[in-house]
Amino acid sequence: MIGQAPYLLFSGAFFLAVFFAVKTLAPRDLEAEAAAGNLPGGPESAREAVLVHALRPFYALFVPFAKGVAAERYRAYIDRKFLAAGMSGLMSSDEFIAYKMAMAAFFEVLFGVVFGWILLGLAVPVPIHIALLVLGSFFPDFWLNGLVSQRQTLIRRSLPYVMDLLTLSVEAGLDFVAGVHKVCEKAKQGPLIDELAYTLREIQVGATRQQALRNLATRVDMSEIRSFSALLIQADILGASIGPVLRAQADLIRVQRFQAAERAGAYAATKLLFPLILFIMPAVFIVIFGPIALNFIYGDAVIGS
């Protein structure tokens, strides 16, 4: 242990330096914007923006290597994911691939070298090193998919209320653009309101309603929003009134939410089977049949004592 003291001091100093570097490099103006929730995507995405800007000096070292990776389809997939997460322009595809390389190296150094070799004194086999590299490279994908899923959940929760408010605005005599503007003013701020406000700005700068709705469906990347956009585009093409269309779509989305809740409840009962069988049932059998087994093996003396 005494011989490992220099390695322990070096490891502690290294991680403390990384921590204070991240705190120091985080832009103060971004921190203020994140606290106020003024960055695109809401406070959650704003905090992620602070983290990305703080870590940029570390993964920027791998950007020259990332530019040599020929994966155009994967780069387009990453761009769509950042768009769906509400953080378009925050990180380029080259920077994201560089981030994956940096995390692979970080996992290898942290777990393979520091913990495995220096602290525990183990000769870590090559397959473990490869597994650490693969796990570290997939960590940014898990992070990005989690952001997309979290944002889509917030949009799905607020969608029925926003649809009802938009329906009331249109049925009260406002057109679609004025109705969207009224919803953005009155509704609680969130990812869906941010997307509708962006759609409204697209229409105001000259985009057609159909193109703005298609862009909305592309950005959010949700089946509910794609259905909503398709119905409004079809109503616009046919010249039909959008009030009944919006009300029918709001009712449909509300029914889908109830059905999703029922499916989640059914899945919860199924998920309980594994811990029930593995942990609870053995304890119940021990409590019930343990005294009977002891009585059978040792007789009444054990039970009486």
C-alpha positions in Angstrom: 0.0 0.0 0.0 2.9 2.4 0.8 4.4 1.6 -2.6 1.2 2.6 -4.2 1.0 6.0 -2.4 2.6 8.0 -5.3 0.1 6.5 -7.7 -2.8 7.3 -5.4 -1.6 10.9 -5.0 -1.2 11.2 -8.7 -4.6 9.8 -9.4 -6.3 12.1 -6.9 -4.5 15.1 -8.2 -5.4 14.2 -11.8 -9.2 14.0 -11.0 -9.2 17.1 -8.8 -7.5 19.0 -11.7 -10.1 17.7 -14.1 -12.9 18.8 -11.7 -11.6 22.3 -11.2 -10.9 22.7 -14.9 -14.5 21.8 -15.7 -15.7 24.3 -13.1 -13.3 27.0 -14.4 -13.9 26.5 -18.1 -17.7 26.5 -17.8 -18.7 29.9 -19.3 -20.3 32.2 -16.7 -22.8 33.7 -19.2 -24.0 30.2 -20.0 -24.4 29.4 -16.3 -26.6 32.5 -15.9 -28.7 31.6 -18.9 -29.1 28.0 -17.6 -30.2 29.3 -14.2 -32.8 31.5 -15.9 -33.9 28.8 -18.3 -33.4 31.1 -21.3 -31.4 28.7 -23.6 -33.3 26.7 -26.3 -34.8 23.5 -24.9 -35.4 24.7 -21.4 -33.3 24.6 -18.2 -32.4 20.9 -18.6 -30.9 21.5 -22.1 -29.3 24.7 -20.8 -27.4 22.7 -18.1 -26.3 20.2 -20.8 -25.0 23.2 -22.8 -22.9 24.3 -19.9 -21.4 20.8 -19.5 -20.7 20.5 -23.3 -18.9 23.9 -23.4 -16.9 23.1 -20.2 -15.7 19.7 -21.6 -14.9 21.1 -25.1 -11.2 21.7 -24.4 -10.9 18.0 -23.5 -12.6 16.3 -26.4 -11.4 18.9 -28.8 -8.1 17.1 -28.8 -9.7 14.2 -30.6 -11.5 16.3 -33.3 -8.7 15.9 -35.9 -9.0 12.1 -35.6 -12.8 12.2 -35.7 -12.8 14.1 -39.0 -11.1 11.1 -40.6 -14.0 8.8 -39.6 -16.1 8.2 -42.7 -19.6 7.6 -41.3 -21.9 10.0 -43.1 -25.1 8.1 -42.2 -24.1 8.1 -38.5 -23.3 11.8 -38.7 -26.8 12.5 -40.1 -28.3 10.4 -37.4 -26.4 12.4 -34.7 -27.6 15.7 -36.2 -31.2 14.4 -36.1 -30.8 13.4 -32.5 -29.4 16.8 -31.4 -32.3 18.4 -33.3 -34.8 16.2 -31.4 -33.1 17.0 -28.1 -33.6 20.7 -28.7 -29.8 21.3 -28.8 -29.2 21.9 -32.5 -25.9 23.5 -33.1 -24.6 22.7 -29.7 -22.1 20.1 -30.9 -21.2 19.1 -34.4 -21.0 15.5 -35.6 -17.2 15.7 -35.6 -17.2 16.9 -32.0 -19.6 14.2 -30.9 -17.4 11.5 -32.4 -14.4 13.1 -30.7 -16.5 13.1 -27.5 -17.0 9.3 -28.0 -13.2 8.9 -28.4 -12.5 11.0 -25.3 -14.9 9.0 -23.2 -13.5 5.7 -24.4 -10.0 6.8 -23.4 -11.4 8.1 -20.1 -13.1 4.8 -19.2 -9.9 2.9 -20.1 -7.7 5.1 -18.0 -10.1 5.3 -15.1 -11.1 1.6 -14.8 -8.4 -0.2 -16.7 -5.3 1.6 -15.5 -6.1 3.5 -12.3 -8.5 1.0 -10.6 -7.4 -2.2 -12.1 -3.7 -1.9 -12.4 -2.6 0.8 -10.0 -5.1 0.4 -7.1 -5.9 -3.3 -7.2 -2.6 -4.4 -8.7 -4.4 -6.7 -11.2 -3.3 -7.6 -14.7 -6.3 -6.6 -16.6 -6.8 -8.9 -19.6 -7.1 -7.5 -23.1 -10.9 -8.4 -23.5 -11.6 -6.2 -20.5 -9.7 -3.3 -22.0 -11.7 -3.7 -25.2 -14.9 -3.8 -23.3 -14.0 -0.6 -21.4 -13.2 1.1 -24.7 -16.5 0.0 -26.2 -18.5 1.0 -23.1 -16.9 4.4 -23.0 -17.5 5.0 -26.7 -21.2 4.2 -26.3 -21.7 6.4 -23.2 -22.3 9.6 -25.3 -25.0 7.8 -27.2 -26.7 6.8 -24.0 -26.5 10.4 -22.8 -27.9 11.8 -26.1 -30.7 9.2 -26.3 -31.6 10.0 -22.7 -31.9 13.7 -23.5 -34.2 12.9 -26.5 -36.4 10.6 -24.5 -36.7 13.1 -21.6 -37.7 15.9 -24.0 -40.2 13.8 -25.9 -41.8 12.7 -22.6 -42.3 16.3 -21.6 -43.8 17.1 -25.0 -46.1 14.1 -24.8 -47.3 15.1 -21.4 -48.1 18.7 -22.4 -49.5 17.9 -25.8 -53.2 17.3 -24.9 -53.5 20.5 -22.9 -51.8 22.5 -25.7 -54.0 20.9 -28.3 -57.1 21.8 -26.2 -56.0 25.4 -25.9 -55.2 25.7 -29.6 -58.6 24.2 -30.4 -60.4 26.7 -28.2 -58.4 29.6 -29.8 -59.3 28.4 -33.3 -63.0 27.8 -32.5 -63.2 31.2 -30.9 -62.5 32.8 -34.3 -58.7 33.0 -34.5 -56.8 31.6 -37.5 -54.1 29.0 -37.0 -51.2 31.4 -36.8 -52.9 33.7 -34.3 -54.0 30.6 -32.3 -50.5 29.4 -32.1 -49.3 32.8 -31.0 -52.0 32.9 -28.3 -51.0 29.4 -27.1 -47.3 30.5 -26.9 -48.4 33.4 -24.7 -50.8 31.7 -22.3 -49.4 28.1 -22.0 -46.8 27.1 -19.5 -43.3 27.2 -21.0 -41.8 23.9 -22.1 -40.3 22.0 -25.1 -43.6 21.9 -27.0 -44.1 25.6 -26.6 -40.6 26.3 -27.7 -41.2 24.2 -30.9 -44.5 25.9 -31.6 -42.8 29.3 -31.1 -40.1 28.3 -33.5 -42.7 27.2 -36.0 -44.5 30.5 -35.6 -41.2 32.4 -36.3 -40.7 30.3 -39.5 -44.1 31.3 -40.8 -43.5 34.9 -39.9 -40.2 35.0 -41.9 -41.9 33.6 -45.0 -42.1 29.8 -44.8 -45.5 28.3 -45.8 -47.6 26.7 -43.2 -47.2 23.3 -44.7 -43.4 23.6 -44.7 -43.3 24.9 -41.2 -45.4 22.0 -40.0 -43.2 19.5 -41.8 -40.2 21.1 -40.2 -41.9 20.8 -36.8 -42.5 17.0 -37.3 -38.9 16.6 -38.4 -37.4 18.4 -35.4 -39.5 16.7 -32.7 -39.4 13.2 -34.3 -42.5 11.9 -32.5 -45.4 9.9 -34.0 -48.0 12.2 -32.3 -46.5 15.4 -33.8 -46.1 13.8 -37.2 -49.8 12.8 -37.1 -50.7 16.3 -35.9 -48.7 18.0 -38.7 -50.1 15.6 -41.4 -53.7 16.3 -40.4 -53.2 20.1 -40.4 -51.4 19.9 -43.8 -54.2 17.8 -45.2 -56.8 20.2 -43.9 -54.9 23.1 -45.3 -54.7 21.4 -48.8 -58.4 20.6 -48.8 -59.5 23.9 -47.4 -61.3 22.3 -44.5 -61.9 24.0 -41.1 -59.1 23.0 -38.7 -61.2 23.4 -35.5 -62.9 20.0 -35.7 -59.6 18.4 -36.9 -57.8 19.8 -33.8 -60.5 18.7 -31.4 -60.5 15.1 -32.9 -56.7 15.0 -32.7 -56.8 16.2 -29.0 -59.3 13.5 -28.1 -57.2 10.9 -29.9 -54.0 11.9 -28.1 -55.8 11.9 -24.7 -57.0 8.3 -25.4 -53.5 7.3 -26.4 -52.2 8.6 -23.1 -54.7 6.6 -21.2 -53.8 3.5 -23.2 -50.1 4.1 -22.6 -50.8 4.4 -18.8 -52.7 1.1 -18.8 -49.8 -0.6 -20.7 -47.3 0.8 -18.2 -49.4 -0.6 -15.3 -49.6 -4.0 -17.0 -45.8 -4.0 -17.6 -45.2 -3.0 -13.9 -47.0 -6.2 -12.7 -44.8 -8.3 -15.1 -41.6 -6.6 -14.0 -42.4 -7.4 -10.3 -42.2 -11.1 -11.0 -38.4 -11.2 -11.2 -37.6 -9.6 -7.8 -40.6 -11.5 -6.3 -39.3 -14.9 -7.4 -35.7 -14.1 -6.7 -35.8 -12.3 -3.4 -39.2 -12.4 -1.7 -40.3 -16.0 -2.3 -37.1 -17.6 -0.9 -37.4 -15.5 2.3 -41.1 -16.5 2.6 -40.2 -20.2 2.2 -37.4 -19.9 4.8 -39.7 -18.3 7.3 -42.5 -20.9 6.7 -40.6 -24.1 6.1 -37.5 -23.4 8.1 -38.9 -24.4 11.5 -40.5 -27.4 10.0 -37.2 -28.5 8.5 -35.4 -27.9 11.8 -38.0 -29.9 13.7 -37.7 -32.7 11.2 -33.9 -32.8 11.4 -33.2 -32.1 15.1 -36.5 -32.9 16.8 -38.6 -30.9 19.3 -35.5 -29.9 21.3 -34.4 -27.3 18.9 -37.8 -25.7 18.5 -38.4 -25.7 22.3 -35.1 -24.1 23.0 
